[in-house]
Amino acid sequence: MLETREPAAANHHHHEYLCTESNSLCVPITSHSMSPKLLIKKSFAYHKMPQQPLNLSVIKLDGSTFEVQVPRTATVAKLIEAVKDVFDRSANDDEMISWSHVWGHFCLCYNGEKLLDYKAYIRVIGIKDGDQLFFVRHLSAM
């Protein structure tokens, strides 16, 4: 919680201060400063600003690559969705991709790890902007 306060009596400067509840951060409010309400509004708005998406390269089995963008907060499932979208946009009208076949035989891989936990967040896995992902074959149990 932020609140405005008058300075301590020992302080001879006459400014109001905008302080956190614990007083760990106090900012003087001068005549040319923003109003406390506007400052609070701006600081909360900063945290709501949209983050830039991650730009990732995906290397297919034939060695060709394509680019995909995903939110920094994406899960593996959202990453897979983005990959599907890129393929679907680039496919001709007469080409149908059987995604159940694709994901039944192949998976995405990052840094030697198969991305099989669809609920995992890509940031926790360590995927960063500019990283490369690979399609690899699933080893299915017989």
C-alpha positions as CSV (number, residue, x, y, z in Angstrom):
1,M,0.0,0.0,0.0
2,L,1.4,3.4,-0.9
3,E,0.5,6.5,1.1
4,T,1.6,10.1,1.2
5,R,3.2,11.6,4.3
6,E,4.6,14.8,5.6
7,P,8.3,14.8,6.3
8,A,9.7,14.4,9.8
9,A,10.1,17.5,11.9
10,A,13.9,17.3,11.7
11,N,13.7,17.5,7.9
12,H,13.7,21.1,6.8
13,H,12.7,20.4,3.2
14,H,9.0,20.9,2.8
15,H,7.9,18.1,0.5
16,E,5.3,15.4,0.8
17,Y,6.6,11.8,0.2
18,L,5.0,8.9,-1.4
19,C,6.0,5.8,0.7
20,T,5.4,2.1,0.8
21,E,3.7,0.8,3.9
22,S,7.0,-0.5,5.3
23,N,8.8,2.8,4.4
24,S,11.3,0.8,2.4
25,L,10.7,3.2,-0.5
26,C,9.9,6.9,-0.2
27,V,9.8,9.3,-3.2
28,P,9.5,13.1,-2.7
29,I,6.6,14.6,-4.4
30,T,7.5,18.0,-5.8
31,S,5.4,20.6,-7.6
32,H,6.6,19.1,-10.9
33,S,6.1,15.5,-9.8
34,M,3.1,13.4,-10.7
35,S,0.2,13.2,-8.3
36,P,0.4,10.2,-6.0
37,K,-2.7,8.6,-7.6
38,L,-1.2,9.0,-11.0
39,L,2.2,7.6,-9.8
40,I,0.5,4.6,-8.3
41,K,-1.6,4.1,-11.4
42,K,1.5,4.2,-13.6
43,S,3.5,1.8,-11.4
44,F,0.6,-0.8,-11.5
45,A,0.2,-0.3,-15.2
46,Y,3.9,-1.0,-15.7
47,H,3.4,-4.5,-14.4
48,K,0.4,-5.1,-16.8
49,M,2.4,-4.0,-19.9
50,P,2.4,-6.8,-22.5
51,Q,5.7,-8.6,-22.7
52,Q,7.4,-9.1,-26.1
53,P,6.9,-12.6,-27.4
54,L,9.7,-15.1,-27.7
55,N,11.0,-15.7,-31.2
56,L,12.1,-19.3,-31.6
57,S,13.5,-21.4,-34.5
58,V,12.2,-24.9,-35.0
59,I,14.4,-27.3,-37.0
60,K,12.5,-29.9,-38.9
61,L,13.7,-33.5,-39.6
62,D,14.9,-32.4,-43.1
63,G,17.1,-29.7,-41.6
64,S,14.9,-26.8,-42.7
65,T,13.8,-24.3,-40.2
66,F,10.9,-22.0,-39.5
67,E,10.2,-19.3,-37.0
68,V,7.5,-19.3,-34.3
69,Q,6.5,-16.7,-31.8
70,V,5.0,-17.5,-28.4
71,P,4.2,-15.5,-25.2
72,R,7.0,-15.7,-22.6
73,T,4.4,-17.2,-20.3
74,A,3.5,-20.0,-22.7
75,T,3.2,-23.7,-21.8
76,V,4.5,-26.5,-24.0
77,A,0.9,-26.9,-25.1
78,K,0.8,-23.3,-26.3
79,L,4.1,-23.7,-28.1
80,I,2.8,-26.8,-29.9
81,E,-0.3,-24.8,-30.9
82,A,1.9,-22.0,-32.3
83,V,3.8,-24.6,-34.3
84,K,0.6,-26.0,-35.7
85,D,-0.5,-22.5,-36.6
86,V,2.7,-21.8,-38.6
87,F,2.3,-25.1,-40.5
88,D,-1.4,-24.6,-41.2
89,R,-0.8,-21.1,-42.5
90,S,2.0,-22.3,-44.8
91,A,0.1,-25.4,-46.1
92,N,-1.7,-25.4,-49.4
93,D,-5.4,-25.8,-49.4
94,D,-5.1,-29.4,-50.7
95,E,-2.5,-30.4,-48.0
96,M,-3.9,-31.8,-44.8
97,I,-1.6,-32.4,-41.9
98,S,-2.6,-35.2,-39.5
99,W,-1.5,-33.7,-36.2
100,S,-2.4,-36.8,-34.3
101,H,0.1,-38.7,-36.5
102,V,2.7,-36.0,-36.2
103,W,2.6,-35.8,-32.4
104,G,2.1,-39.6,-32.1
105,H,5.5,-40.1,-33.9
106,F,7.4,-36.9,-33.2
107,C,7.9,-34.3,-30.5
108,L,9.7,-31.1,-29.9
109,C,13.0,-31.2,-28.2
110,Y,15.0,-28.4,-26.4
111,N,18.5,-28.8,-25.2
112,G,18.3,-32.6,-25.4
113,E,15.0,-32.7,-23.5
114,K,11.8,-33.9,-25.1
115,L,9.0,-31.5,-24.5
116,L,6.4,-34.1,-23.4
117,D,4.9,-32.3,-20.4
118,Y,2.3,-30.1,-22.1
119,K,1.5,-28.2,-18.9
120,A,5.1,-27.2,-18.3
121,Y,6.0,-23.6,-18.7
122,I,8.6,-23.0,-21.3
123,R,10.4,-20.4,-19.1
124,V,10.9,-23.0,-16.4
125,I,12.4,-25.4,-19.0
126,G,14.8,-22.6,-19.8
127,I,13.6,-21.6,-23.3
128,K,14.7,-18.1,-24.1
129,D,14.3,-15.7,-27.0
130,G,16.2,-16.8,-30.0
131,D,16.6,-20.5,-28.9
132,Q,16.3,-23.4,-31.3
133,L,13.9,-26.3,-30.9
134,F,14.1,-29.6,-32.8
135,F,11.6,-32.1,-34.0
136,V,12.7,-35.6,-32.9
137,R,11.2,-39.0,-33.3
138,H,9.4,-40.5,-30.3
139,L,10.7,-43.9,-29.2
140,S,7.5,-45.8,-28.7
141,A,7.3,-48.8,-26.4
142,M,6.5,-52.0,-28.4
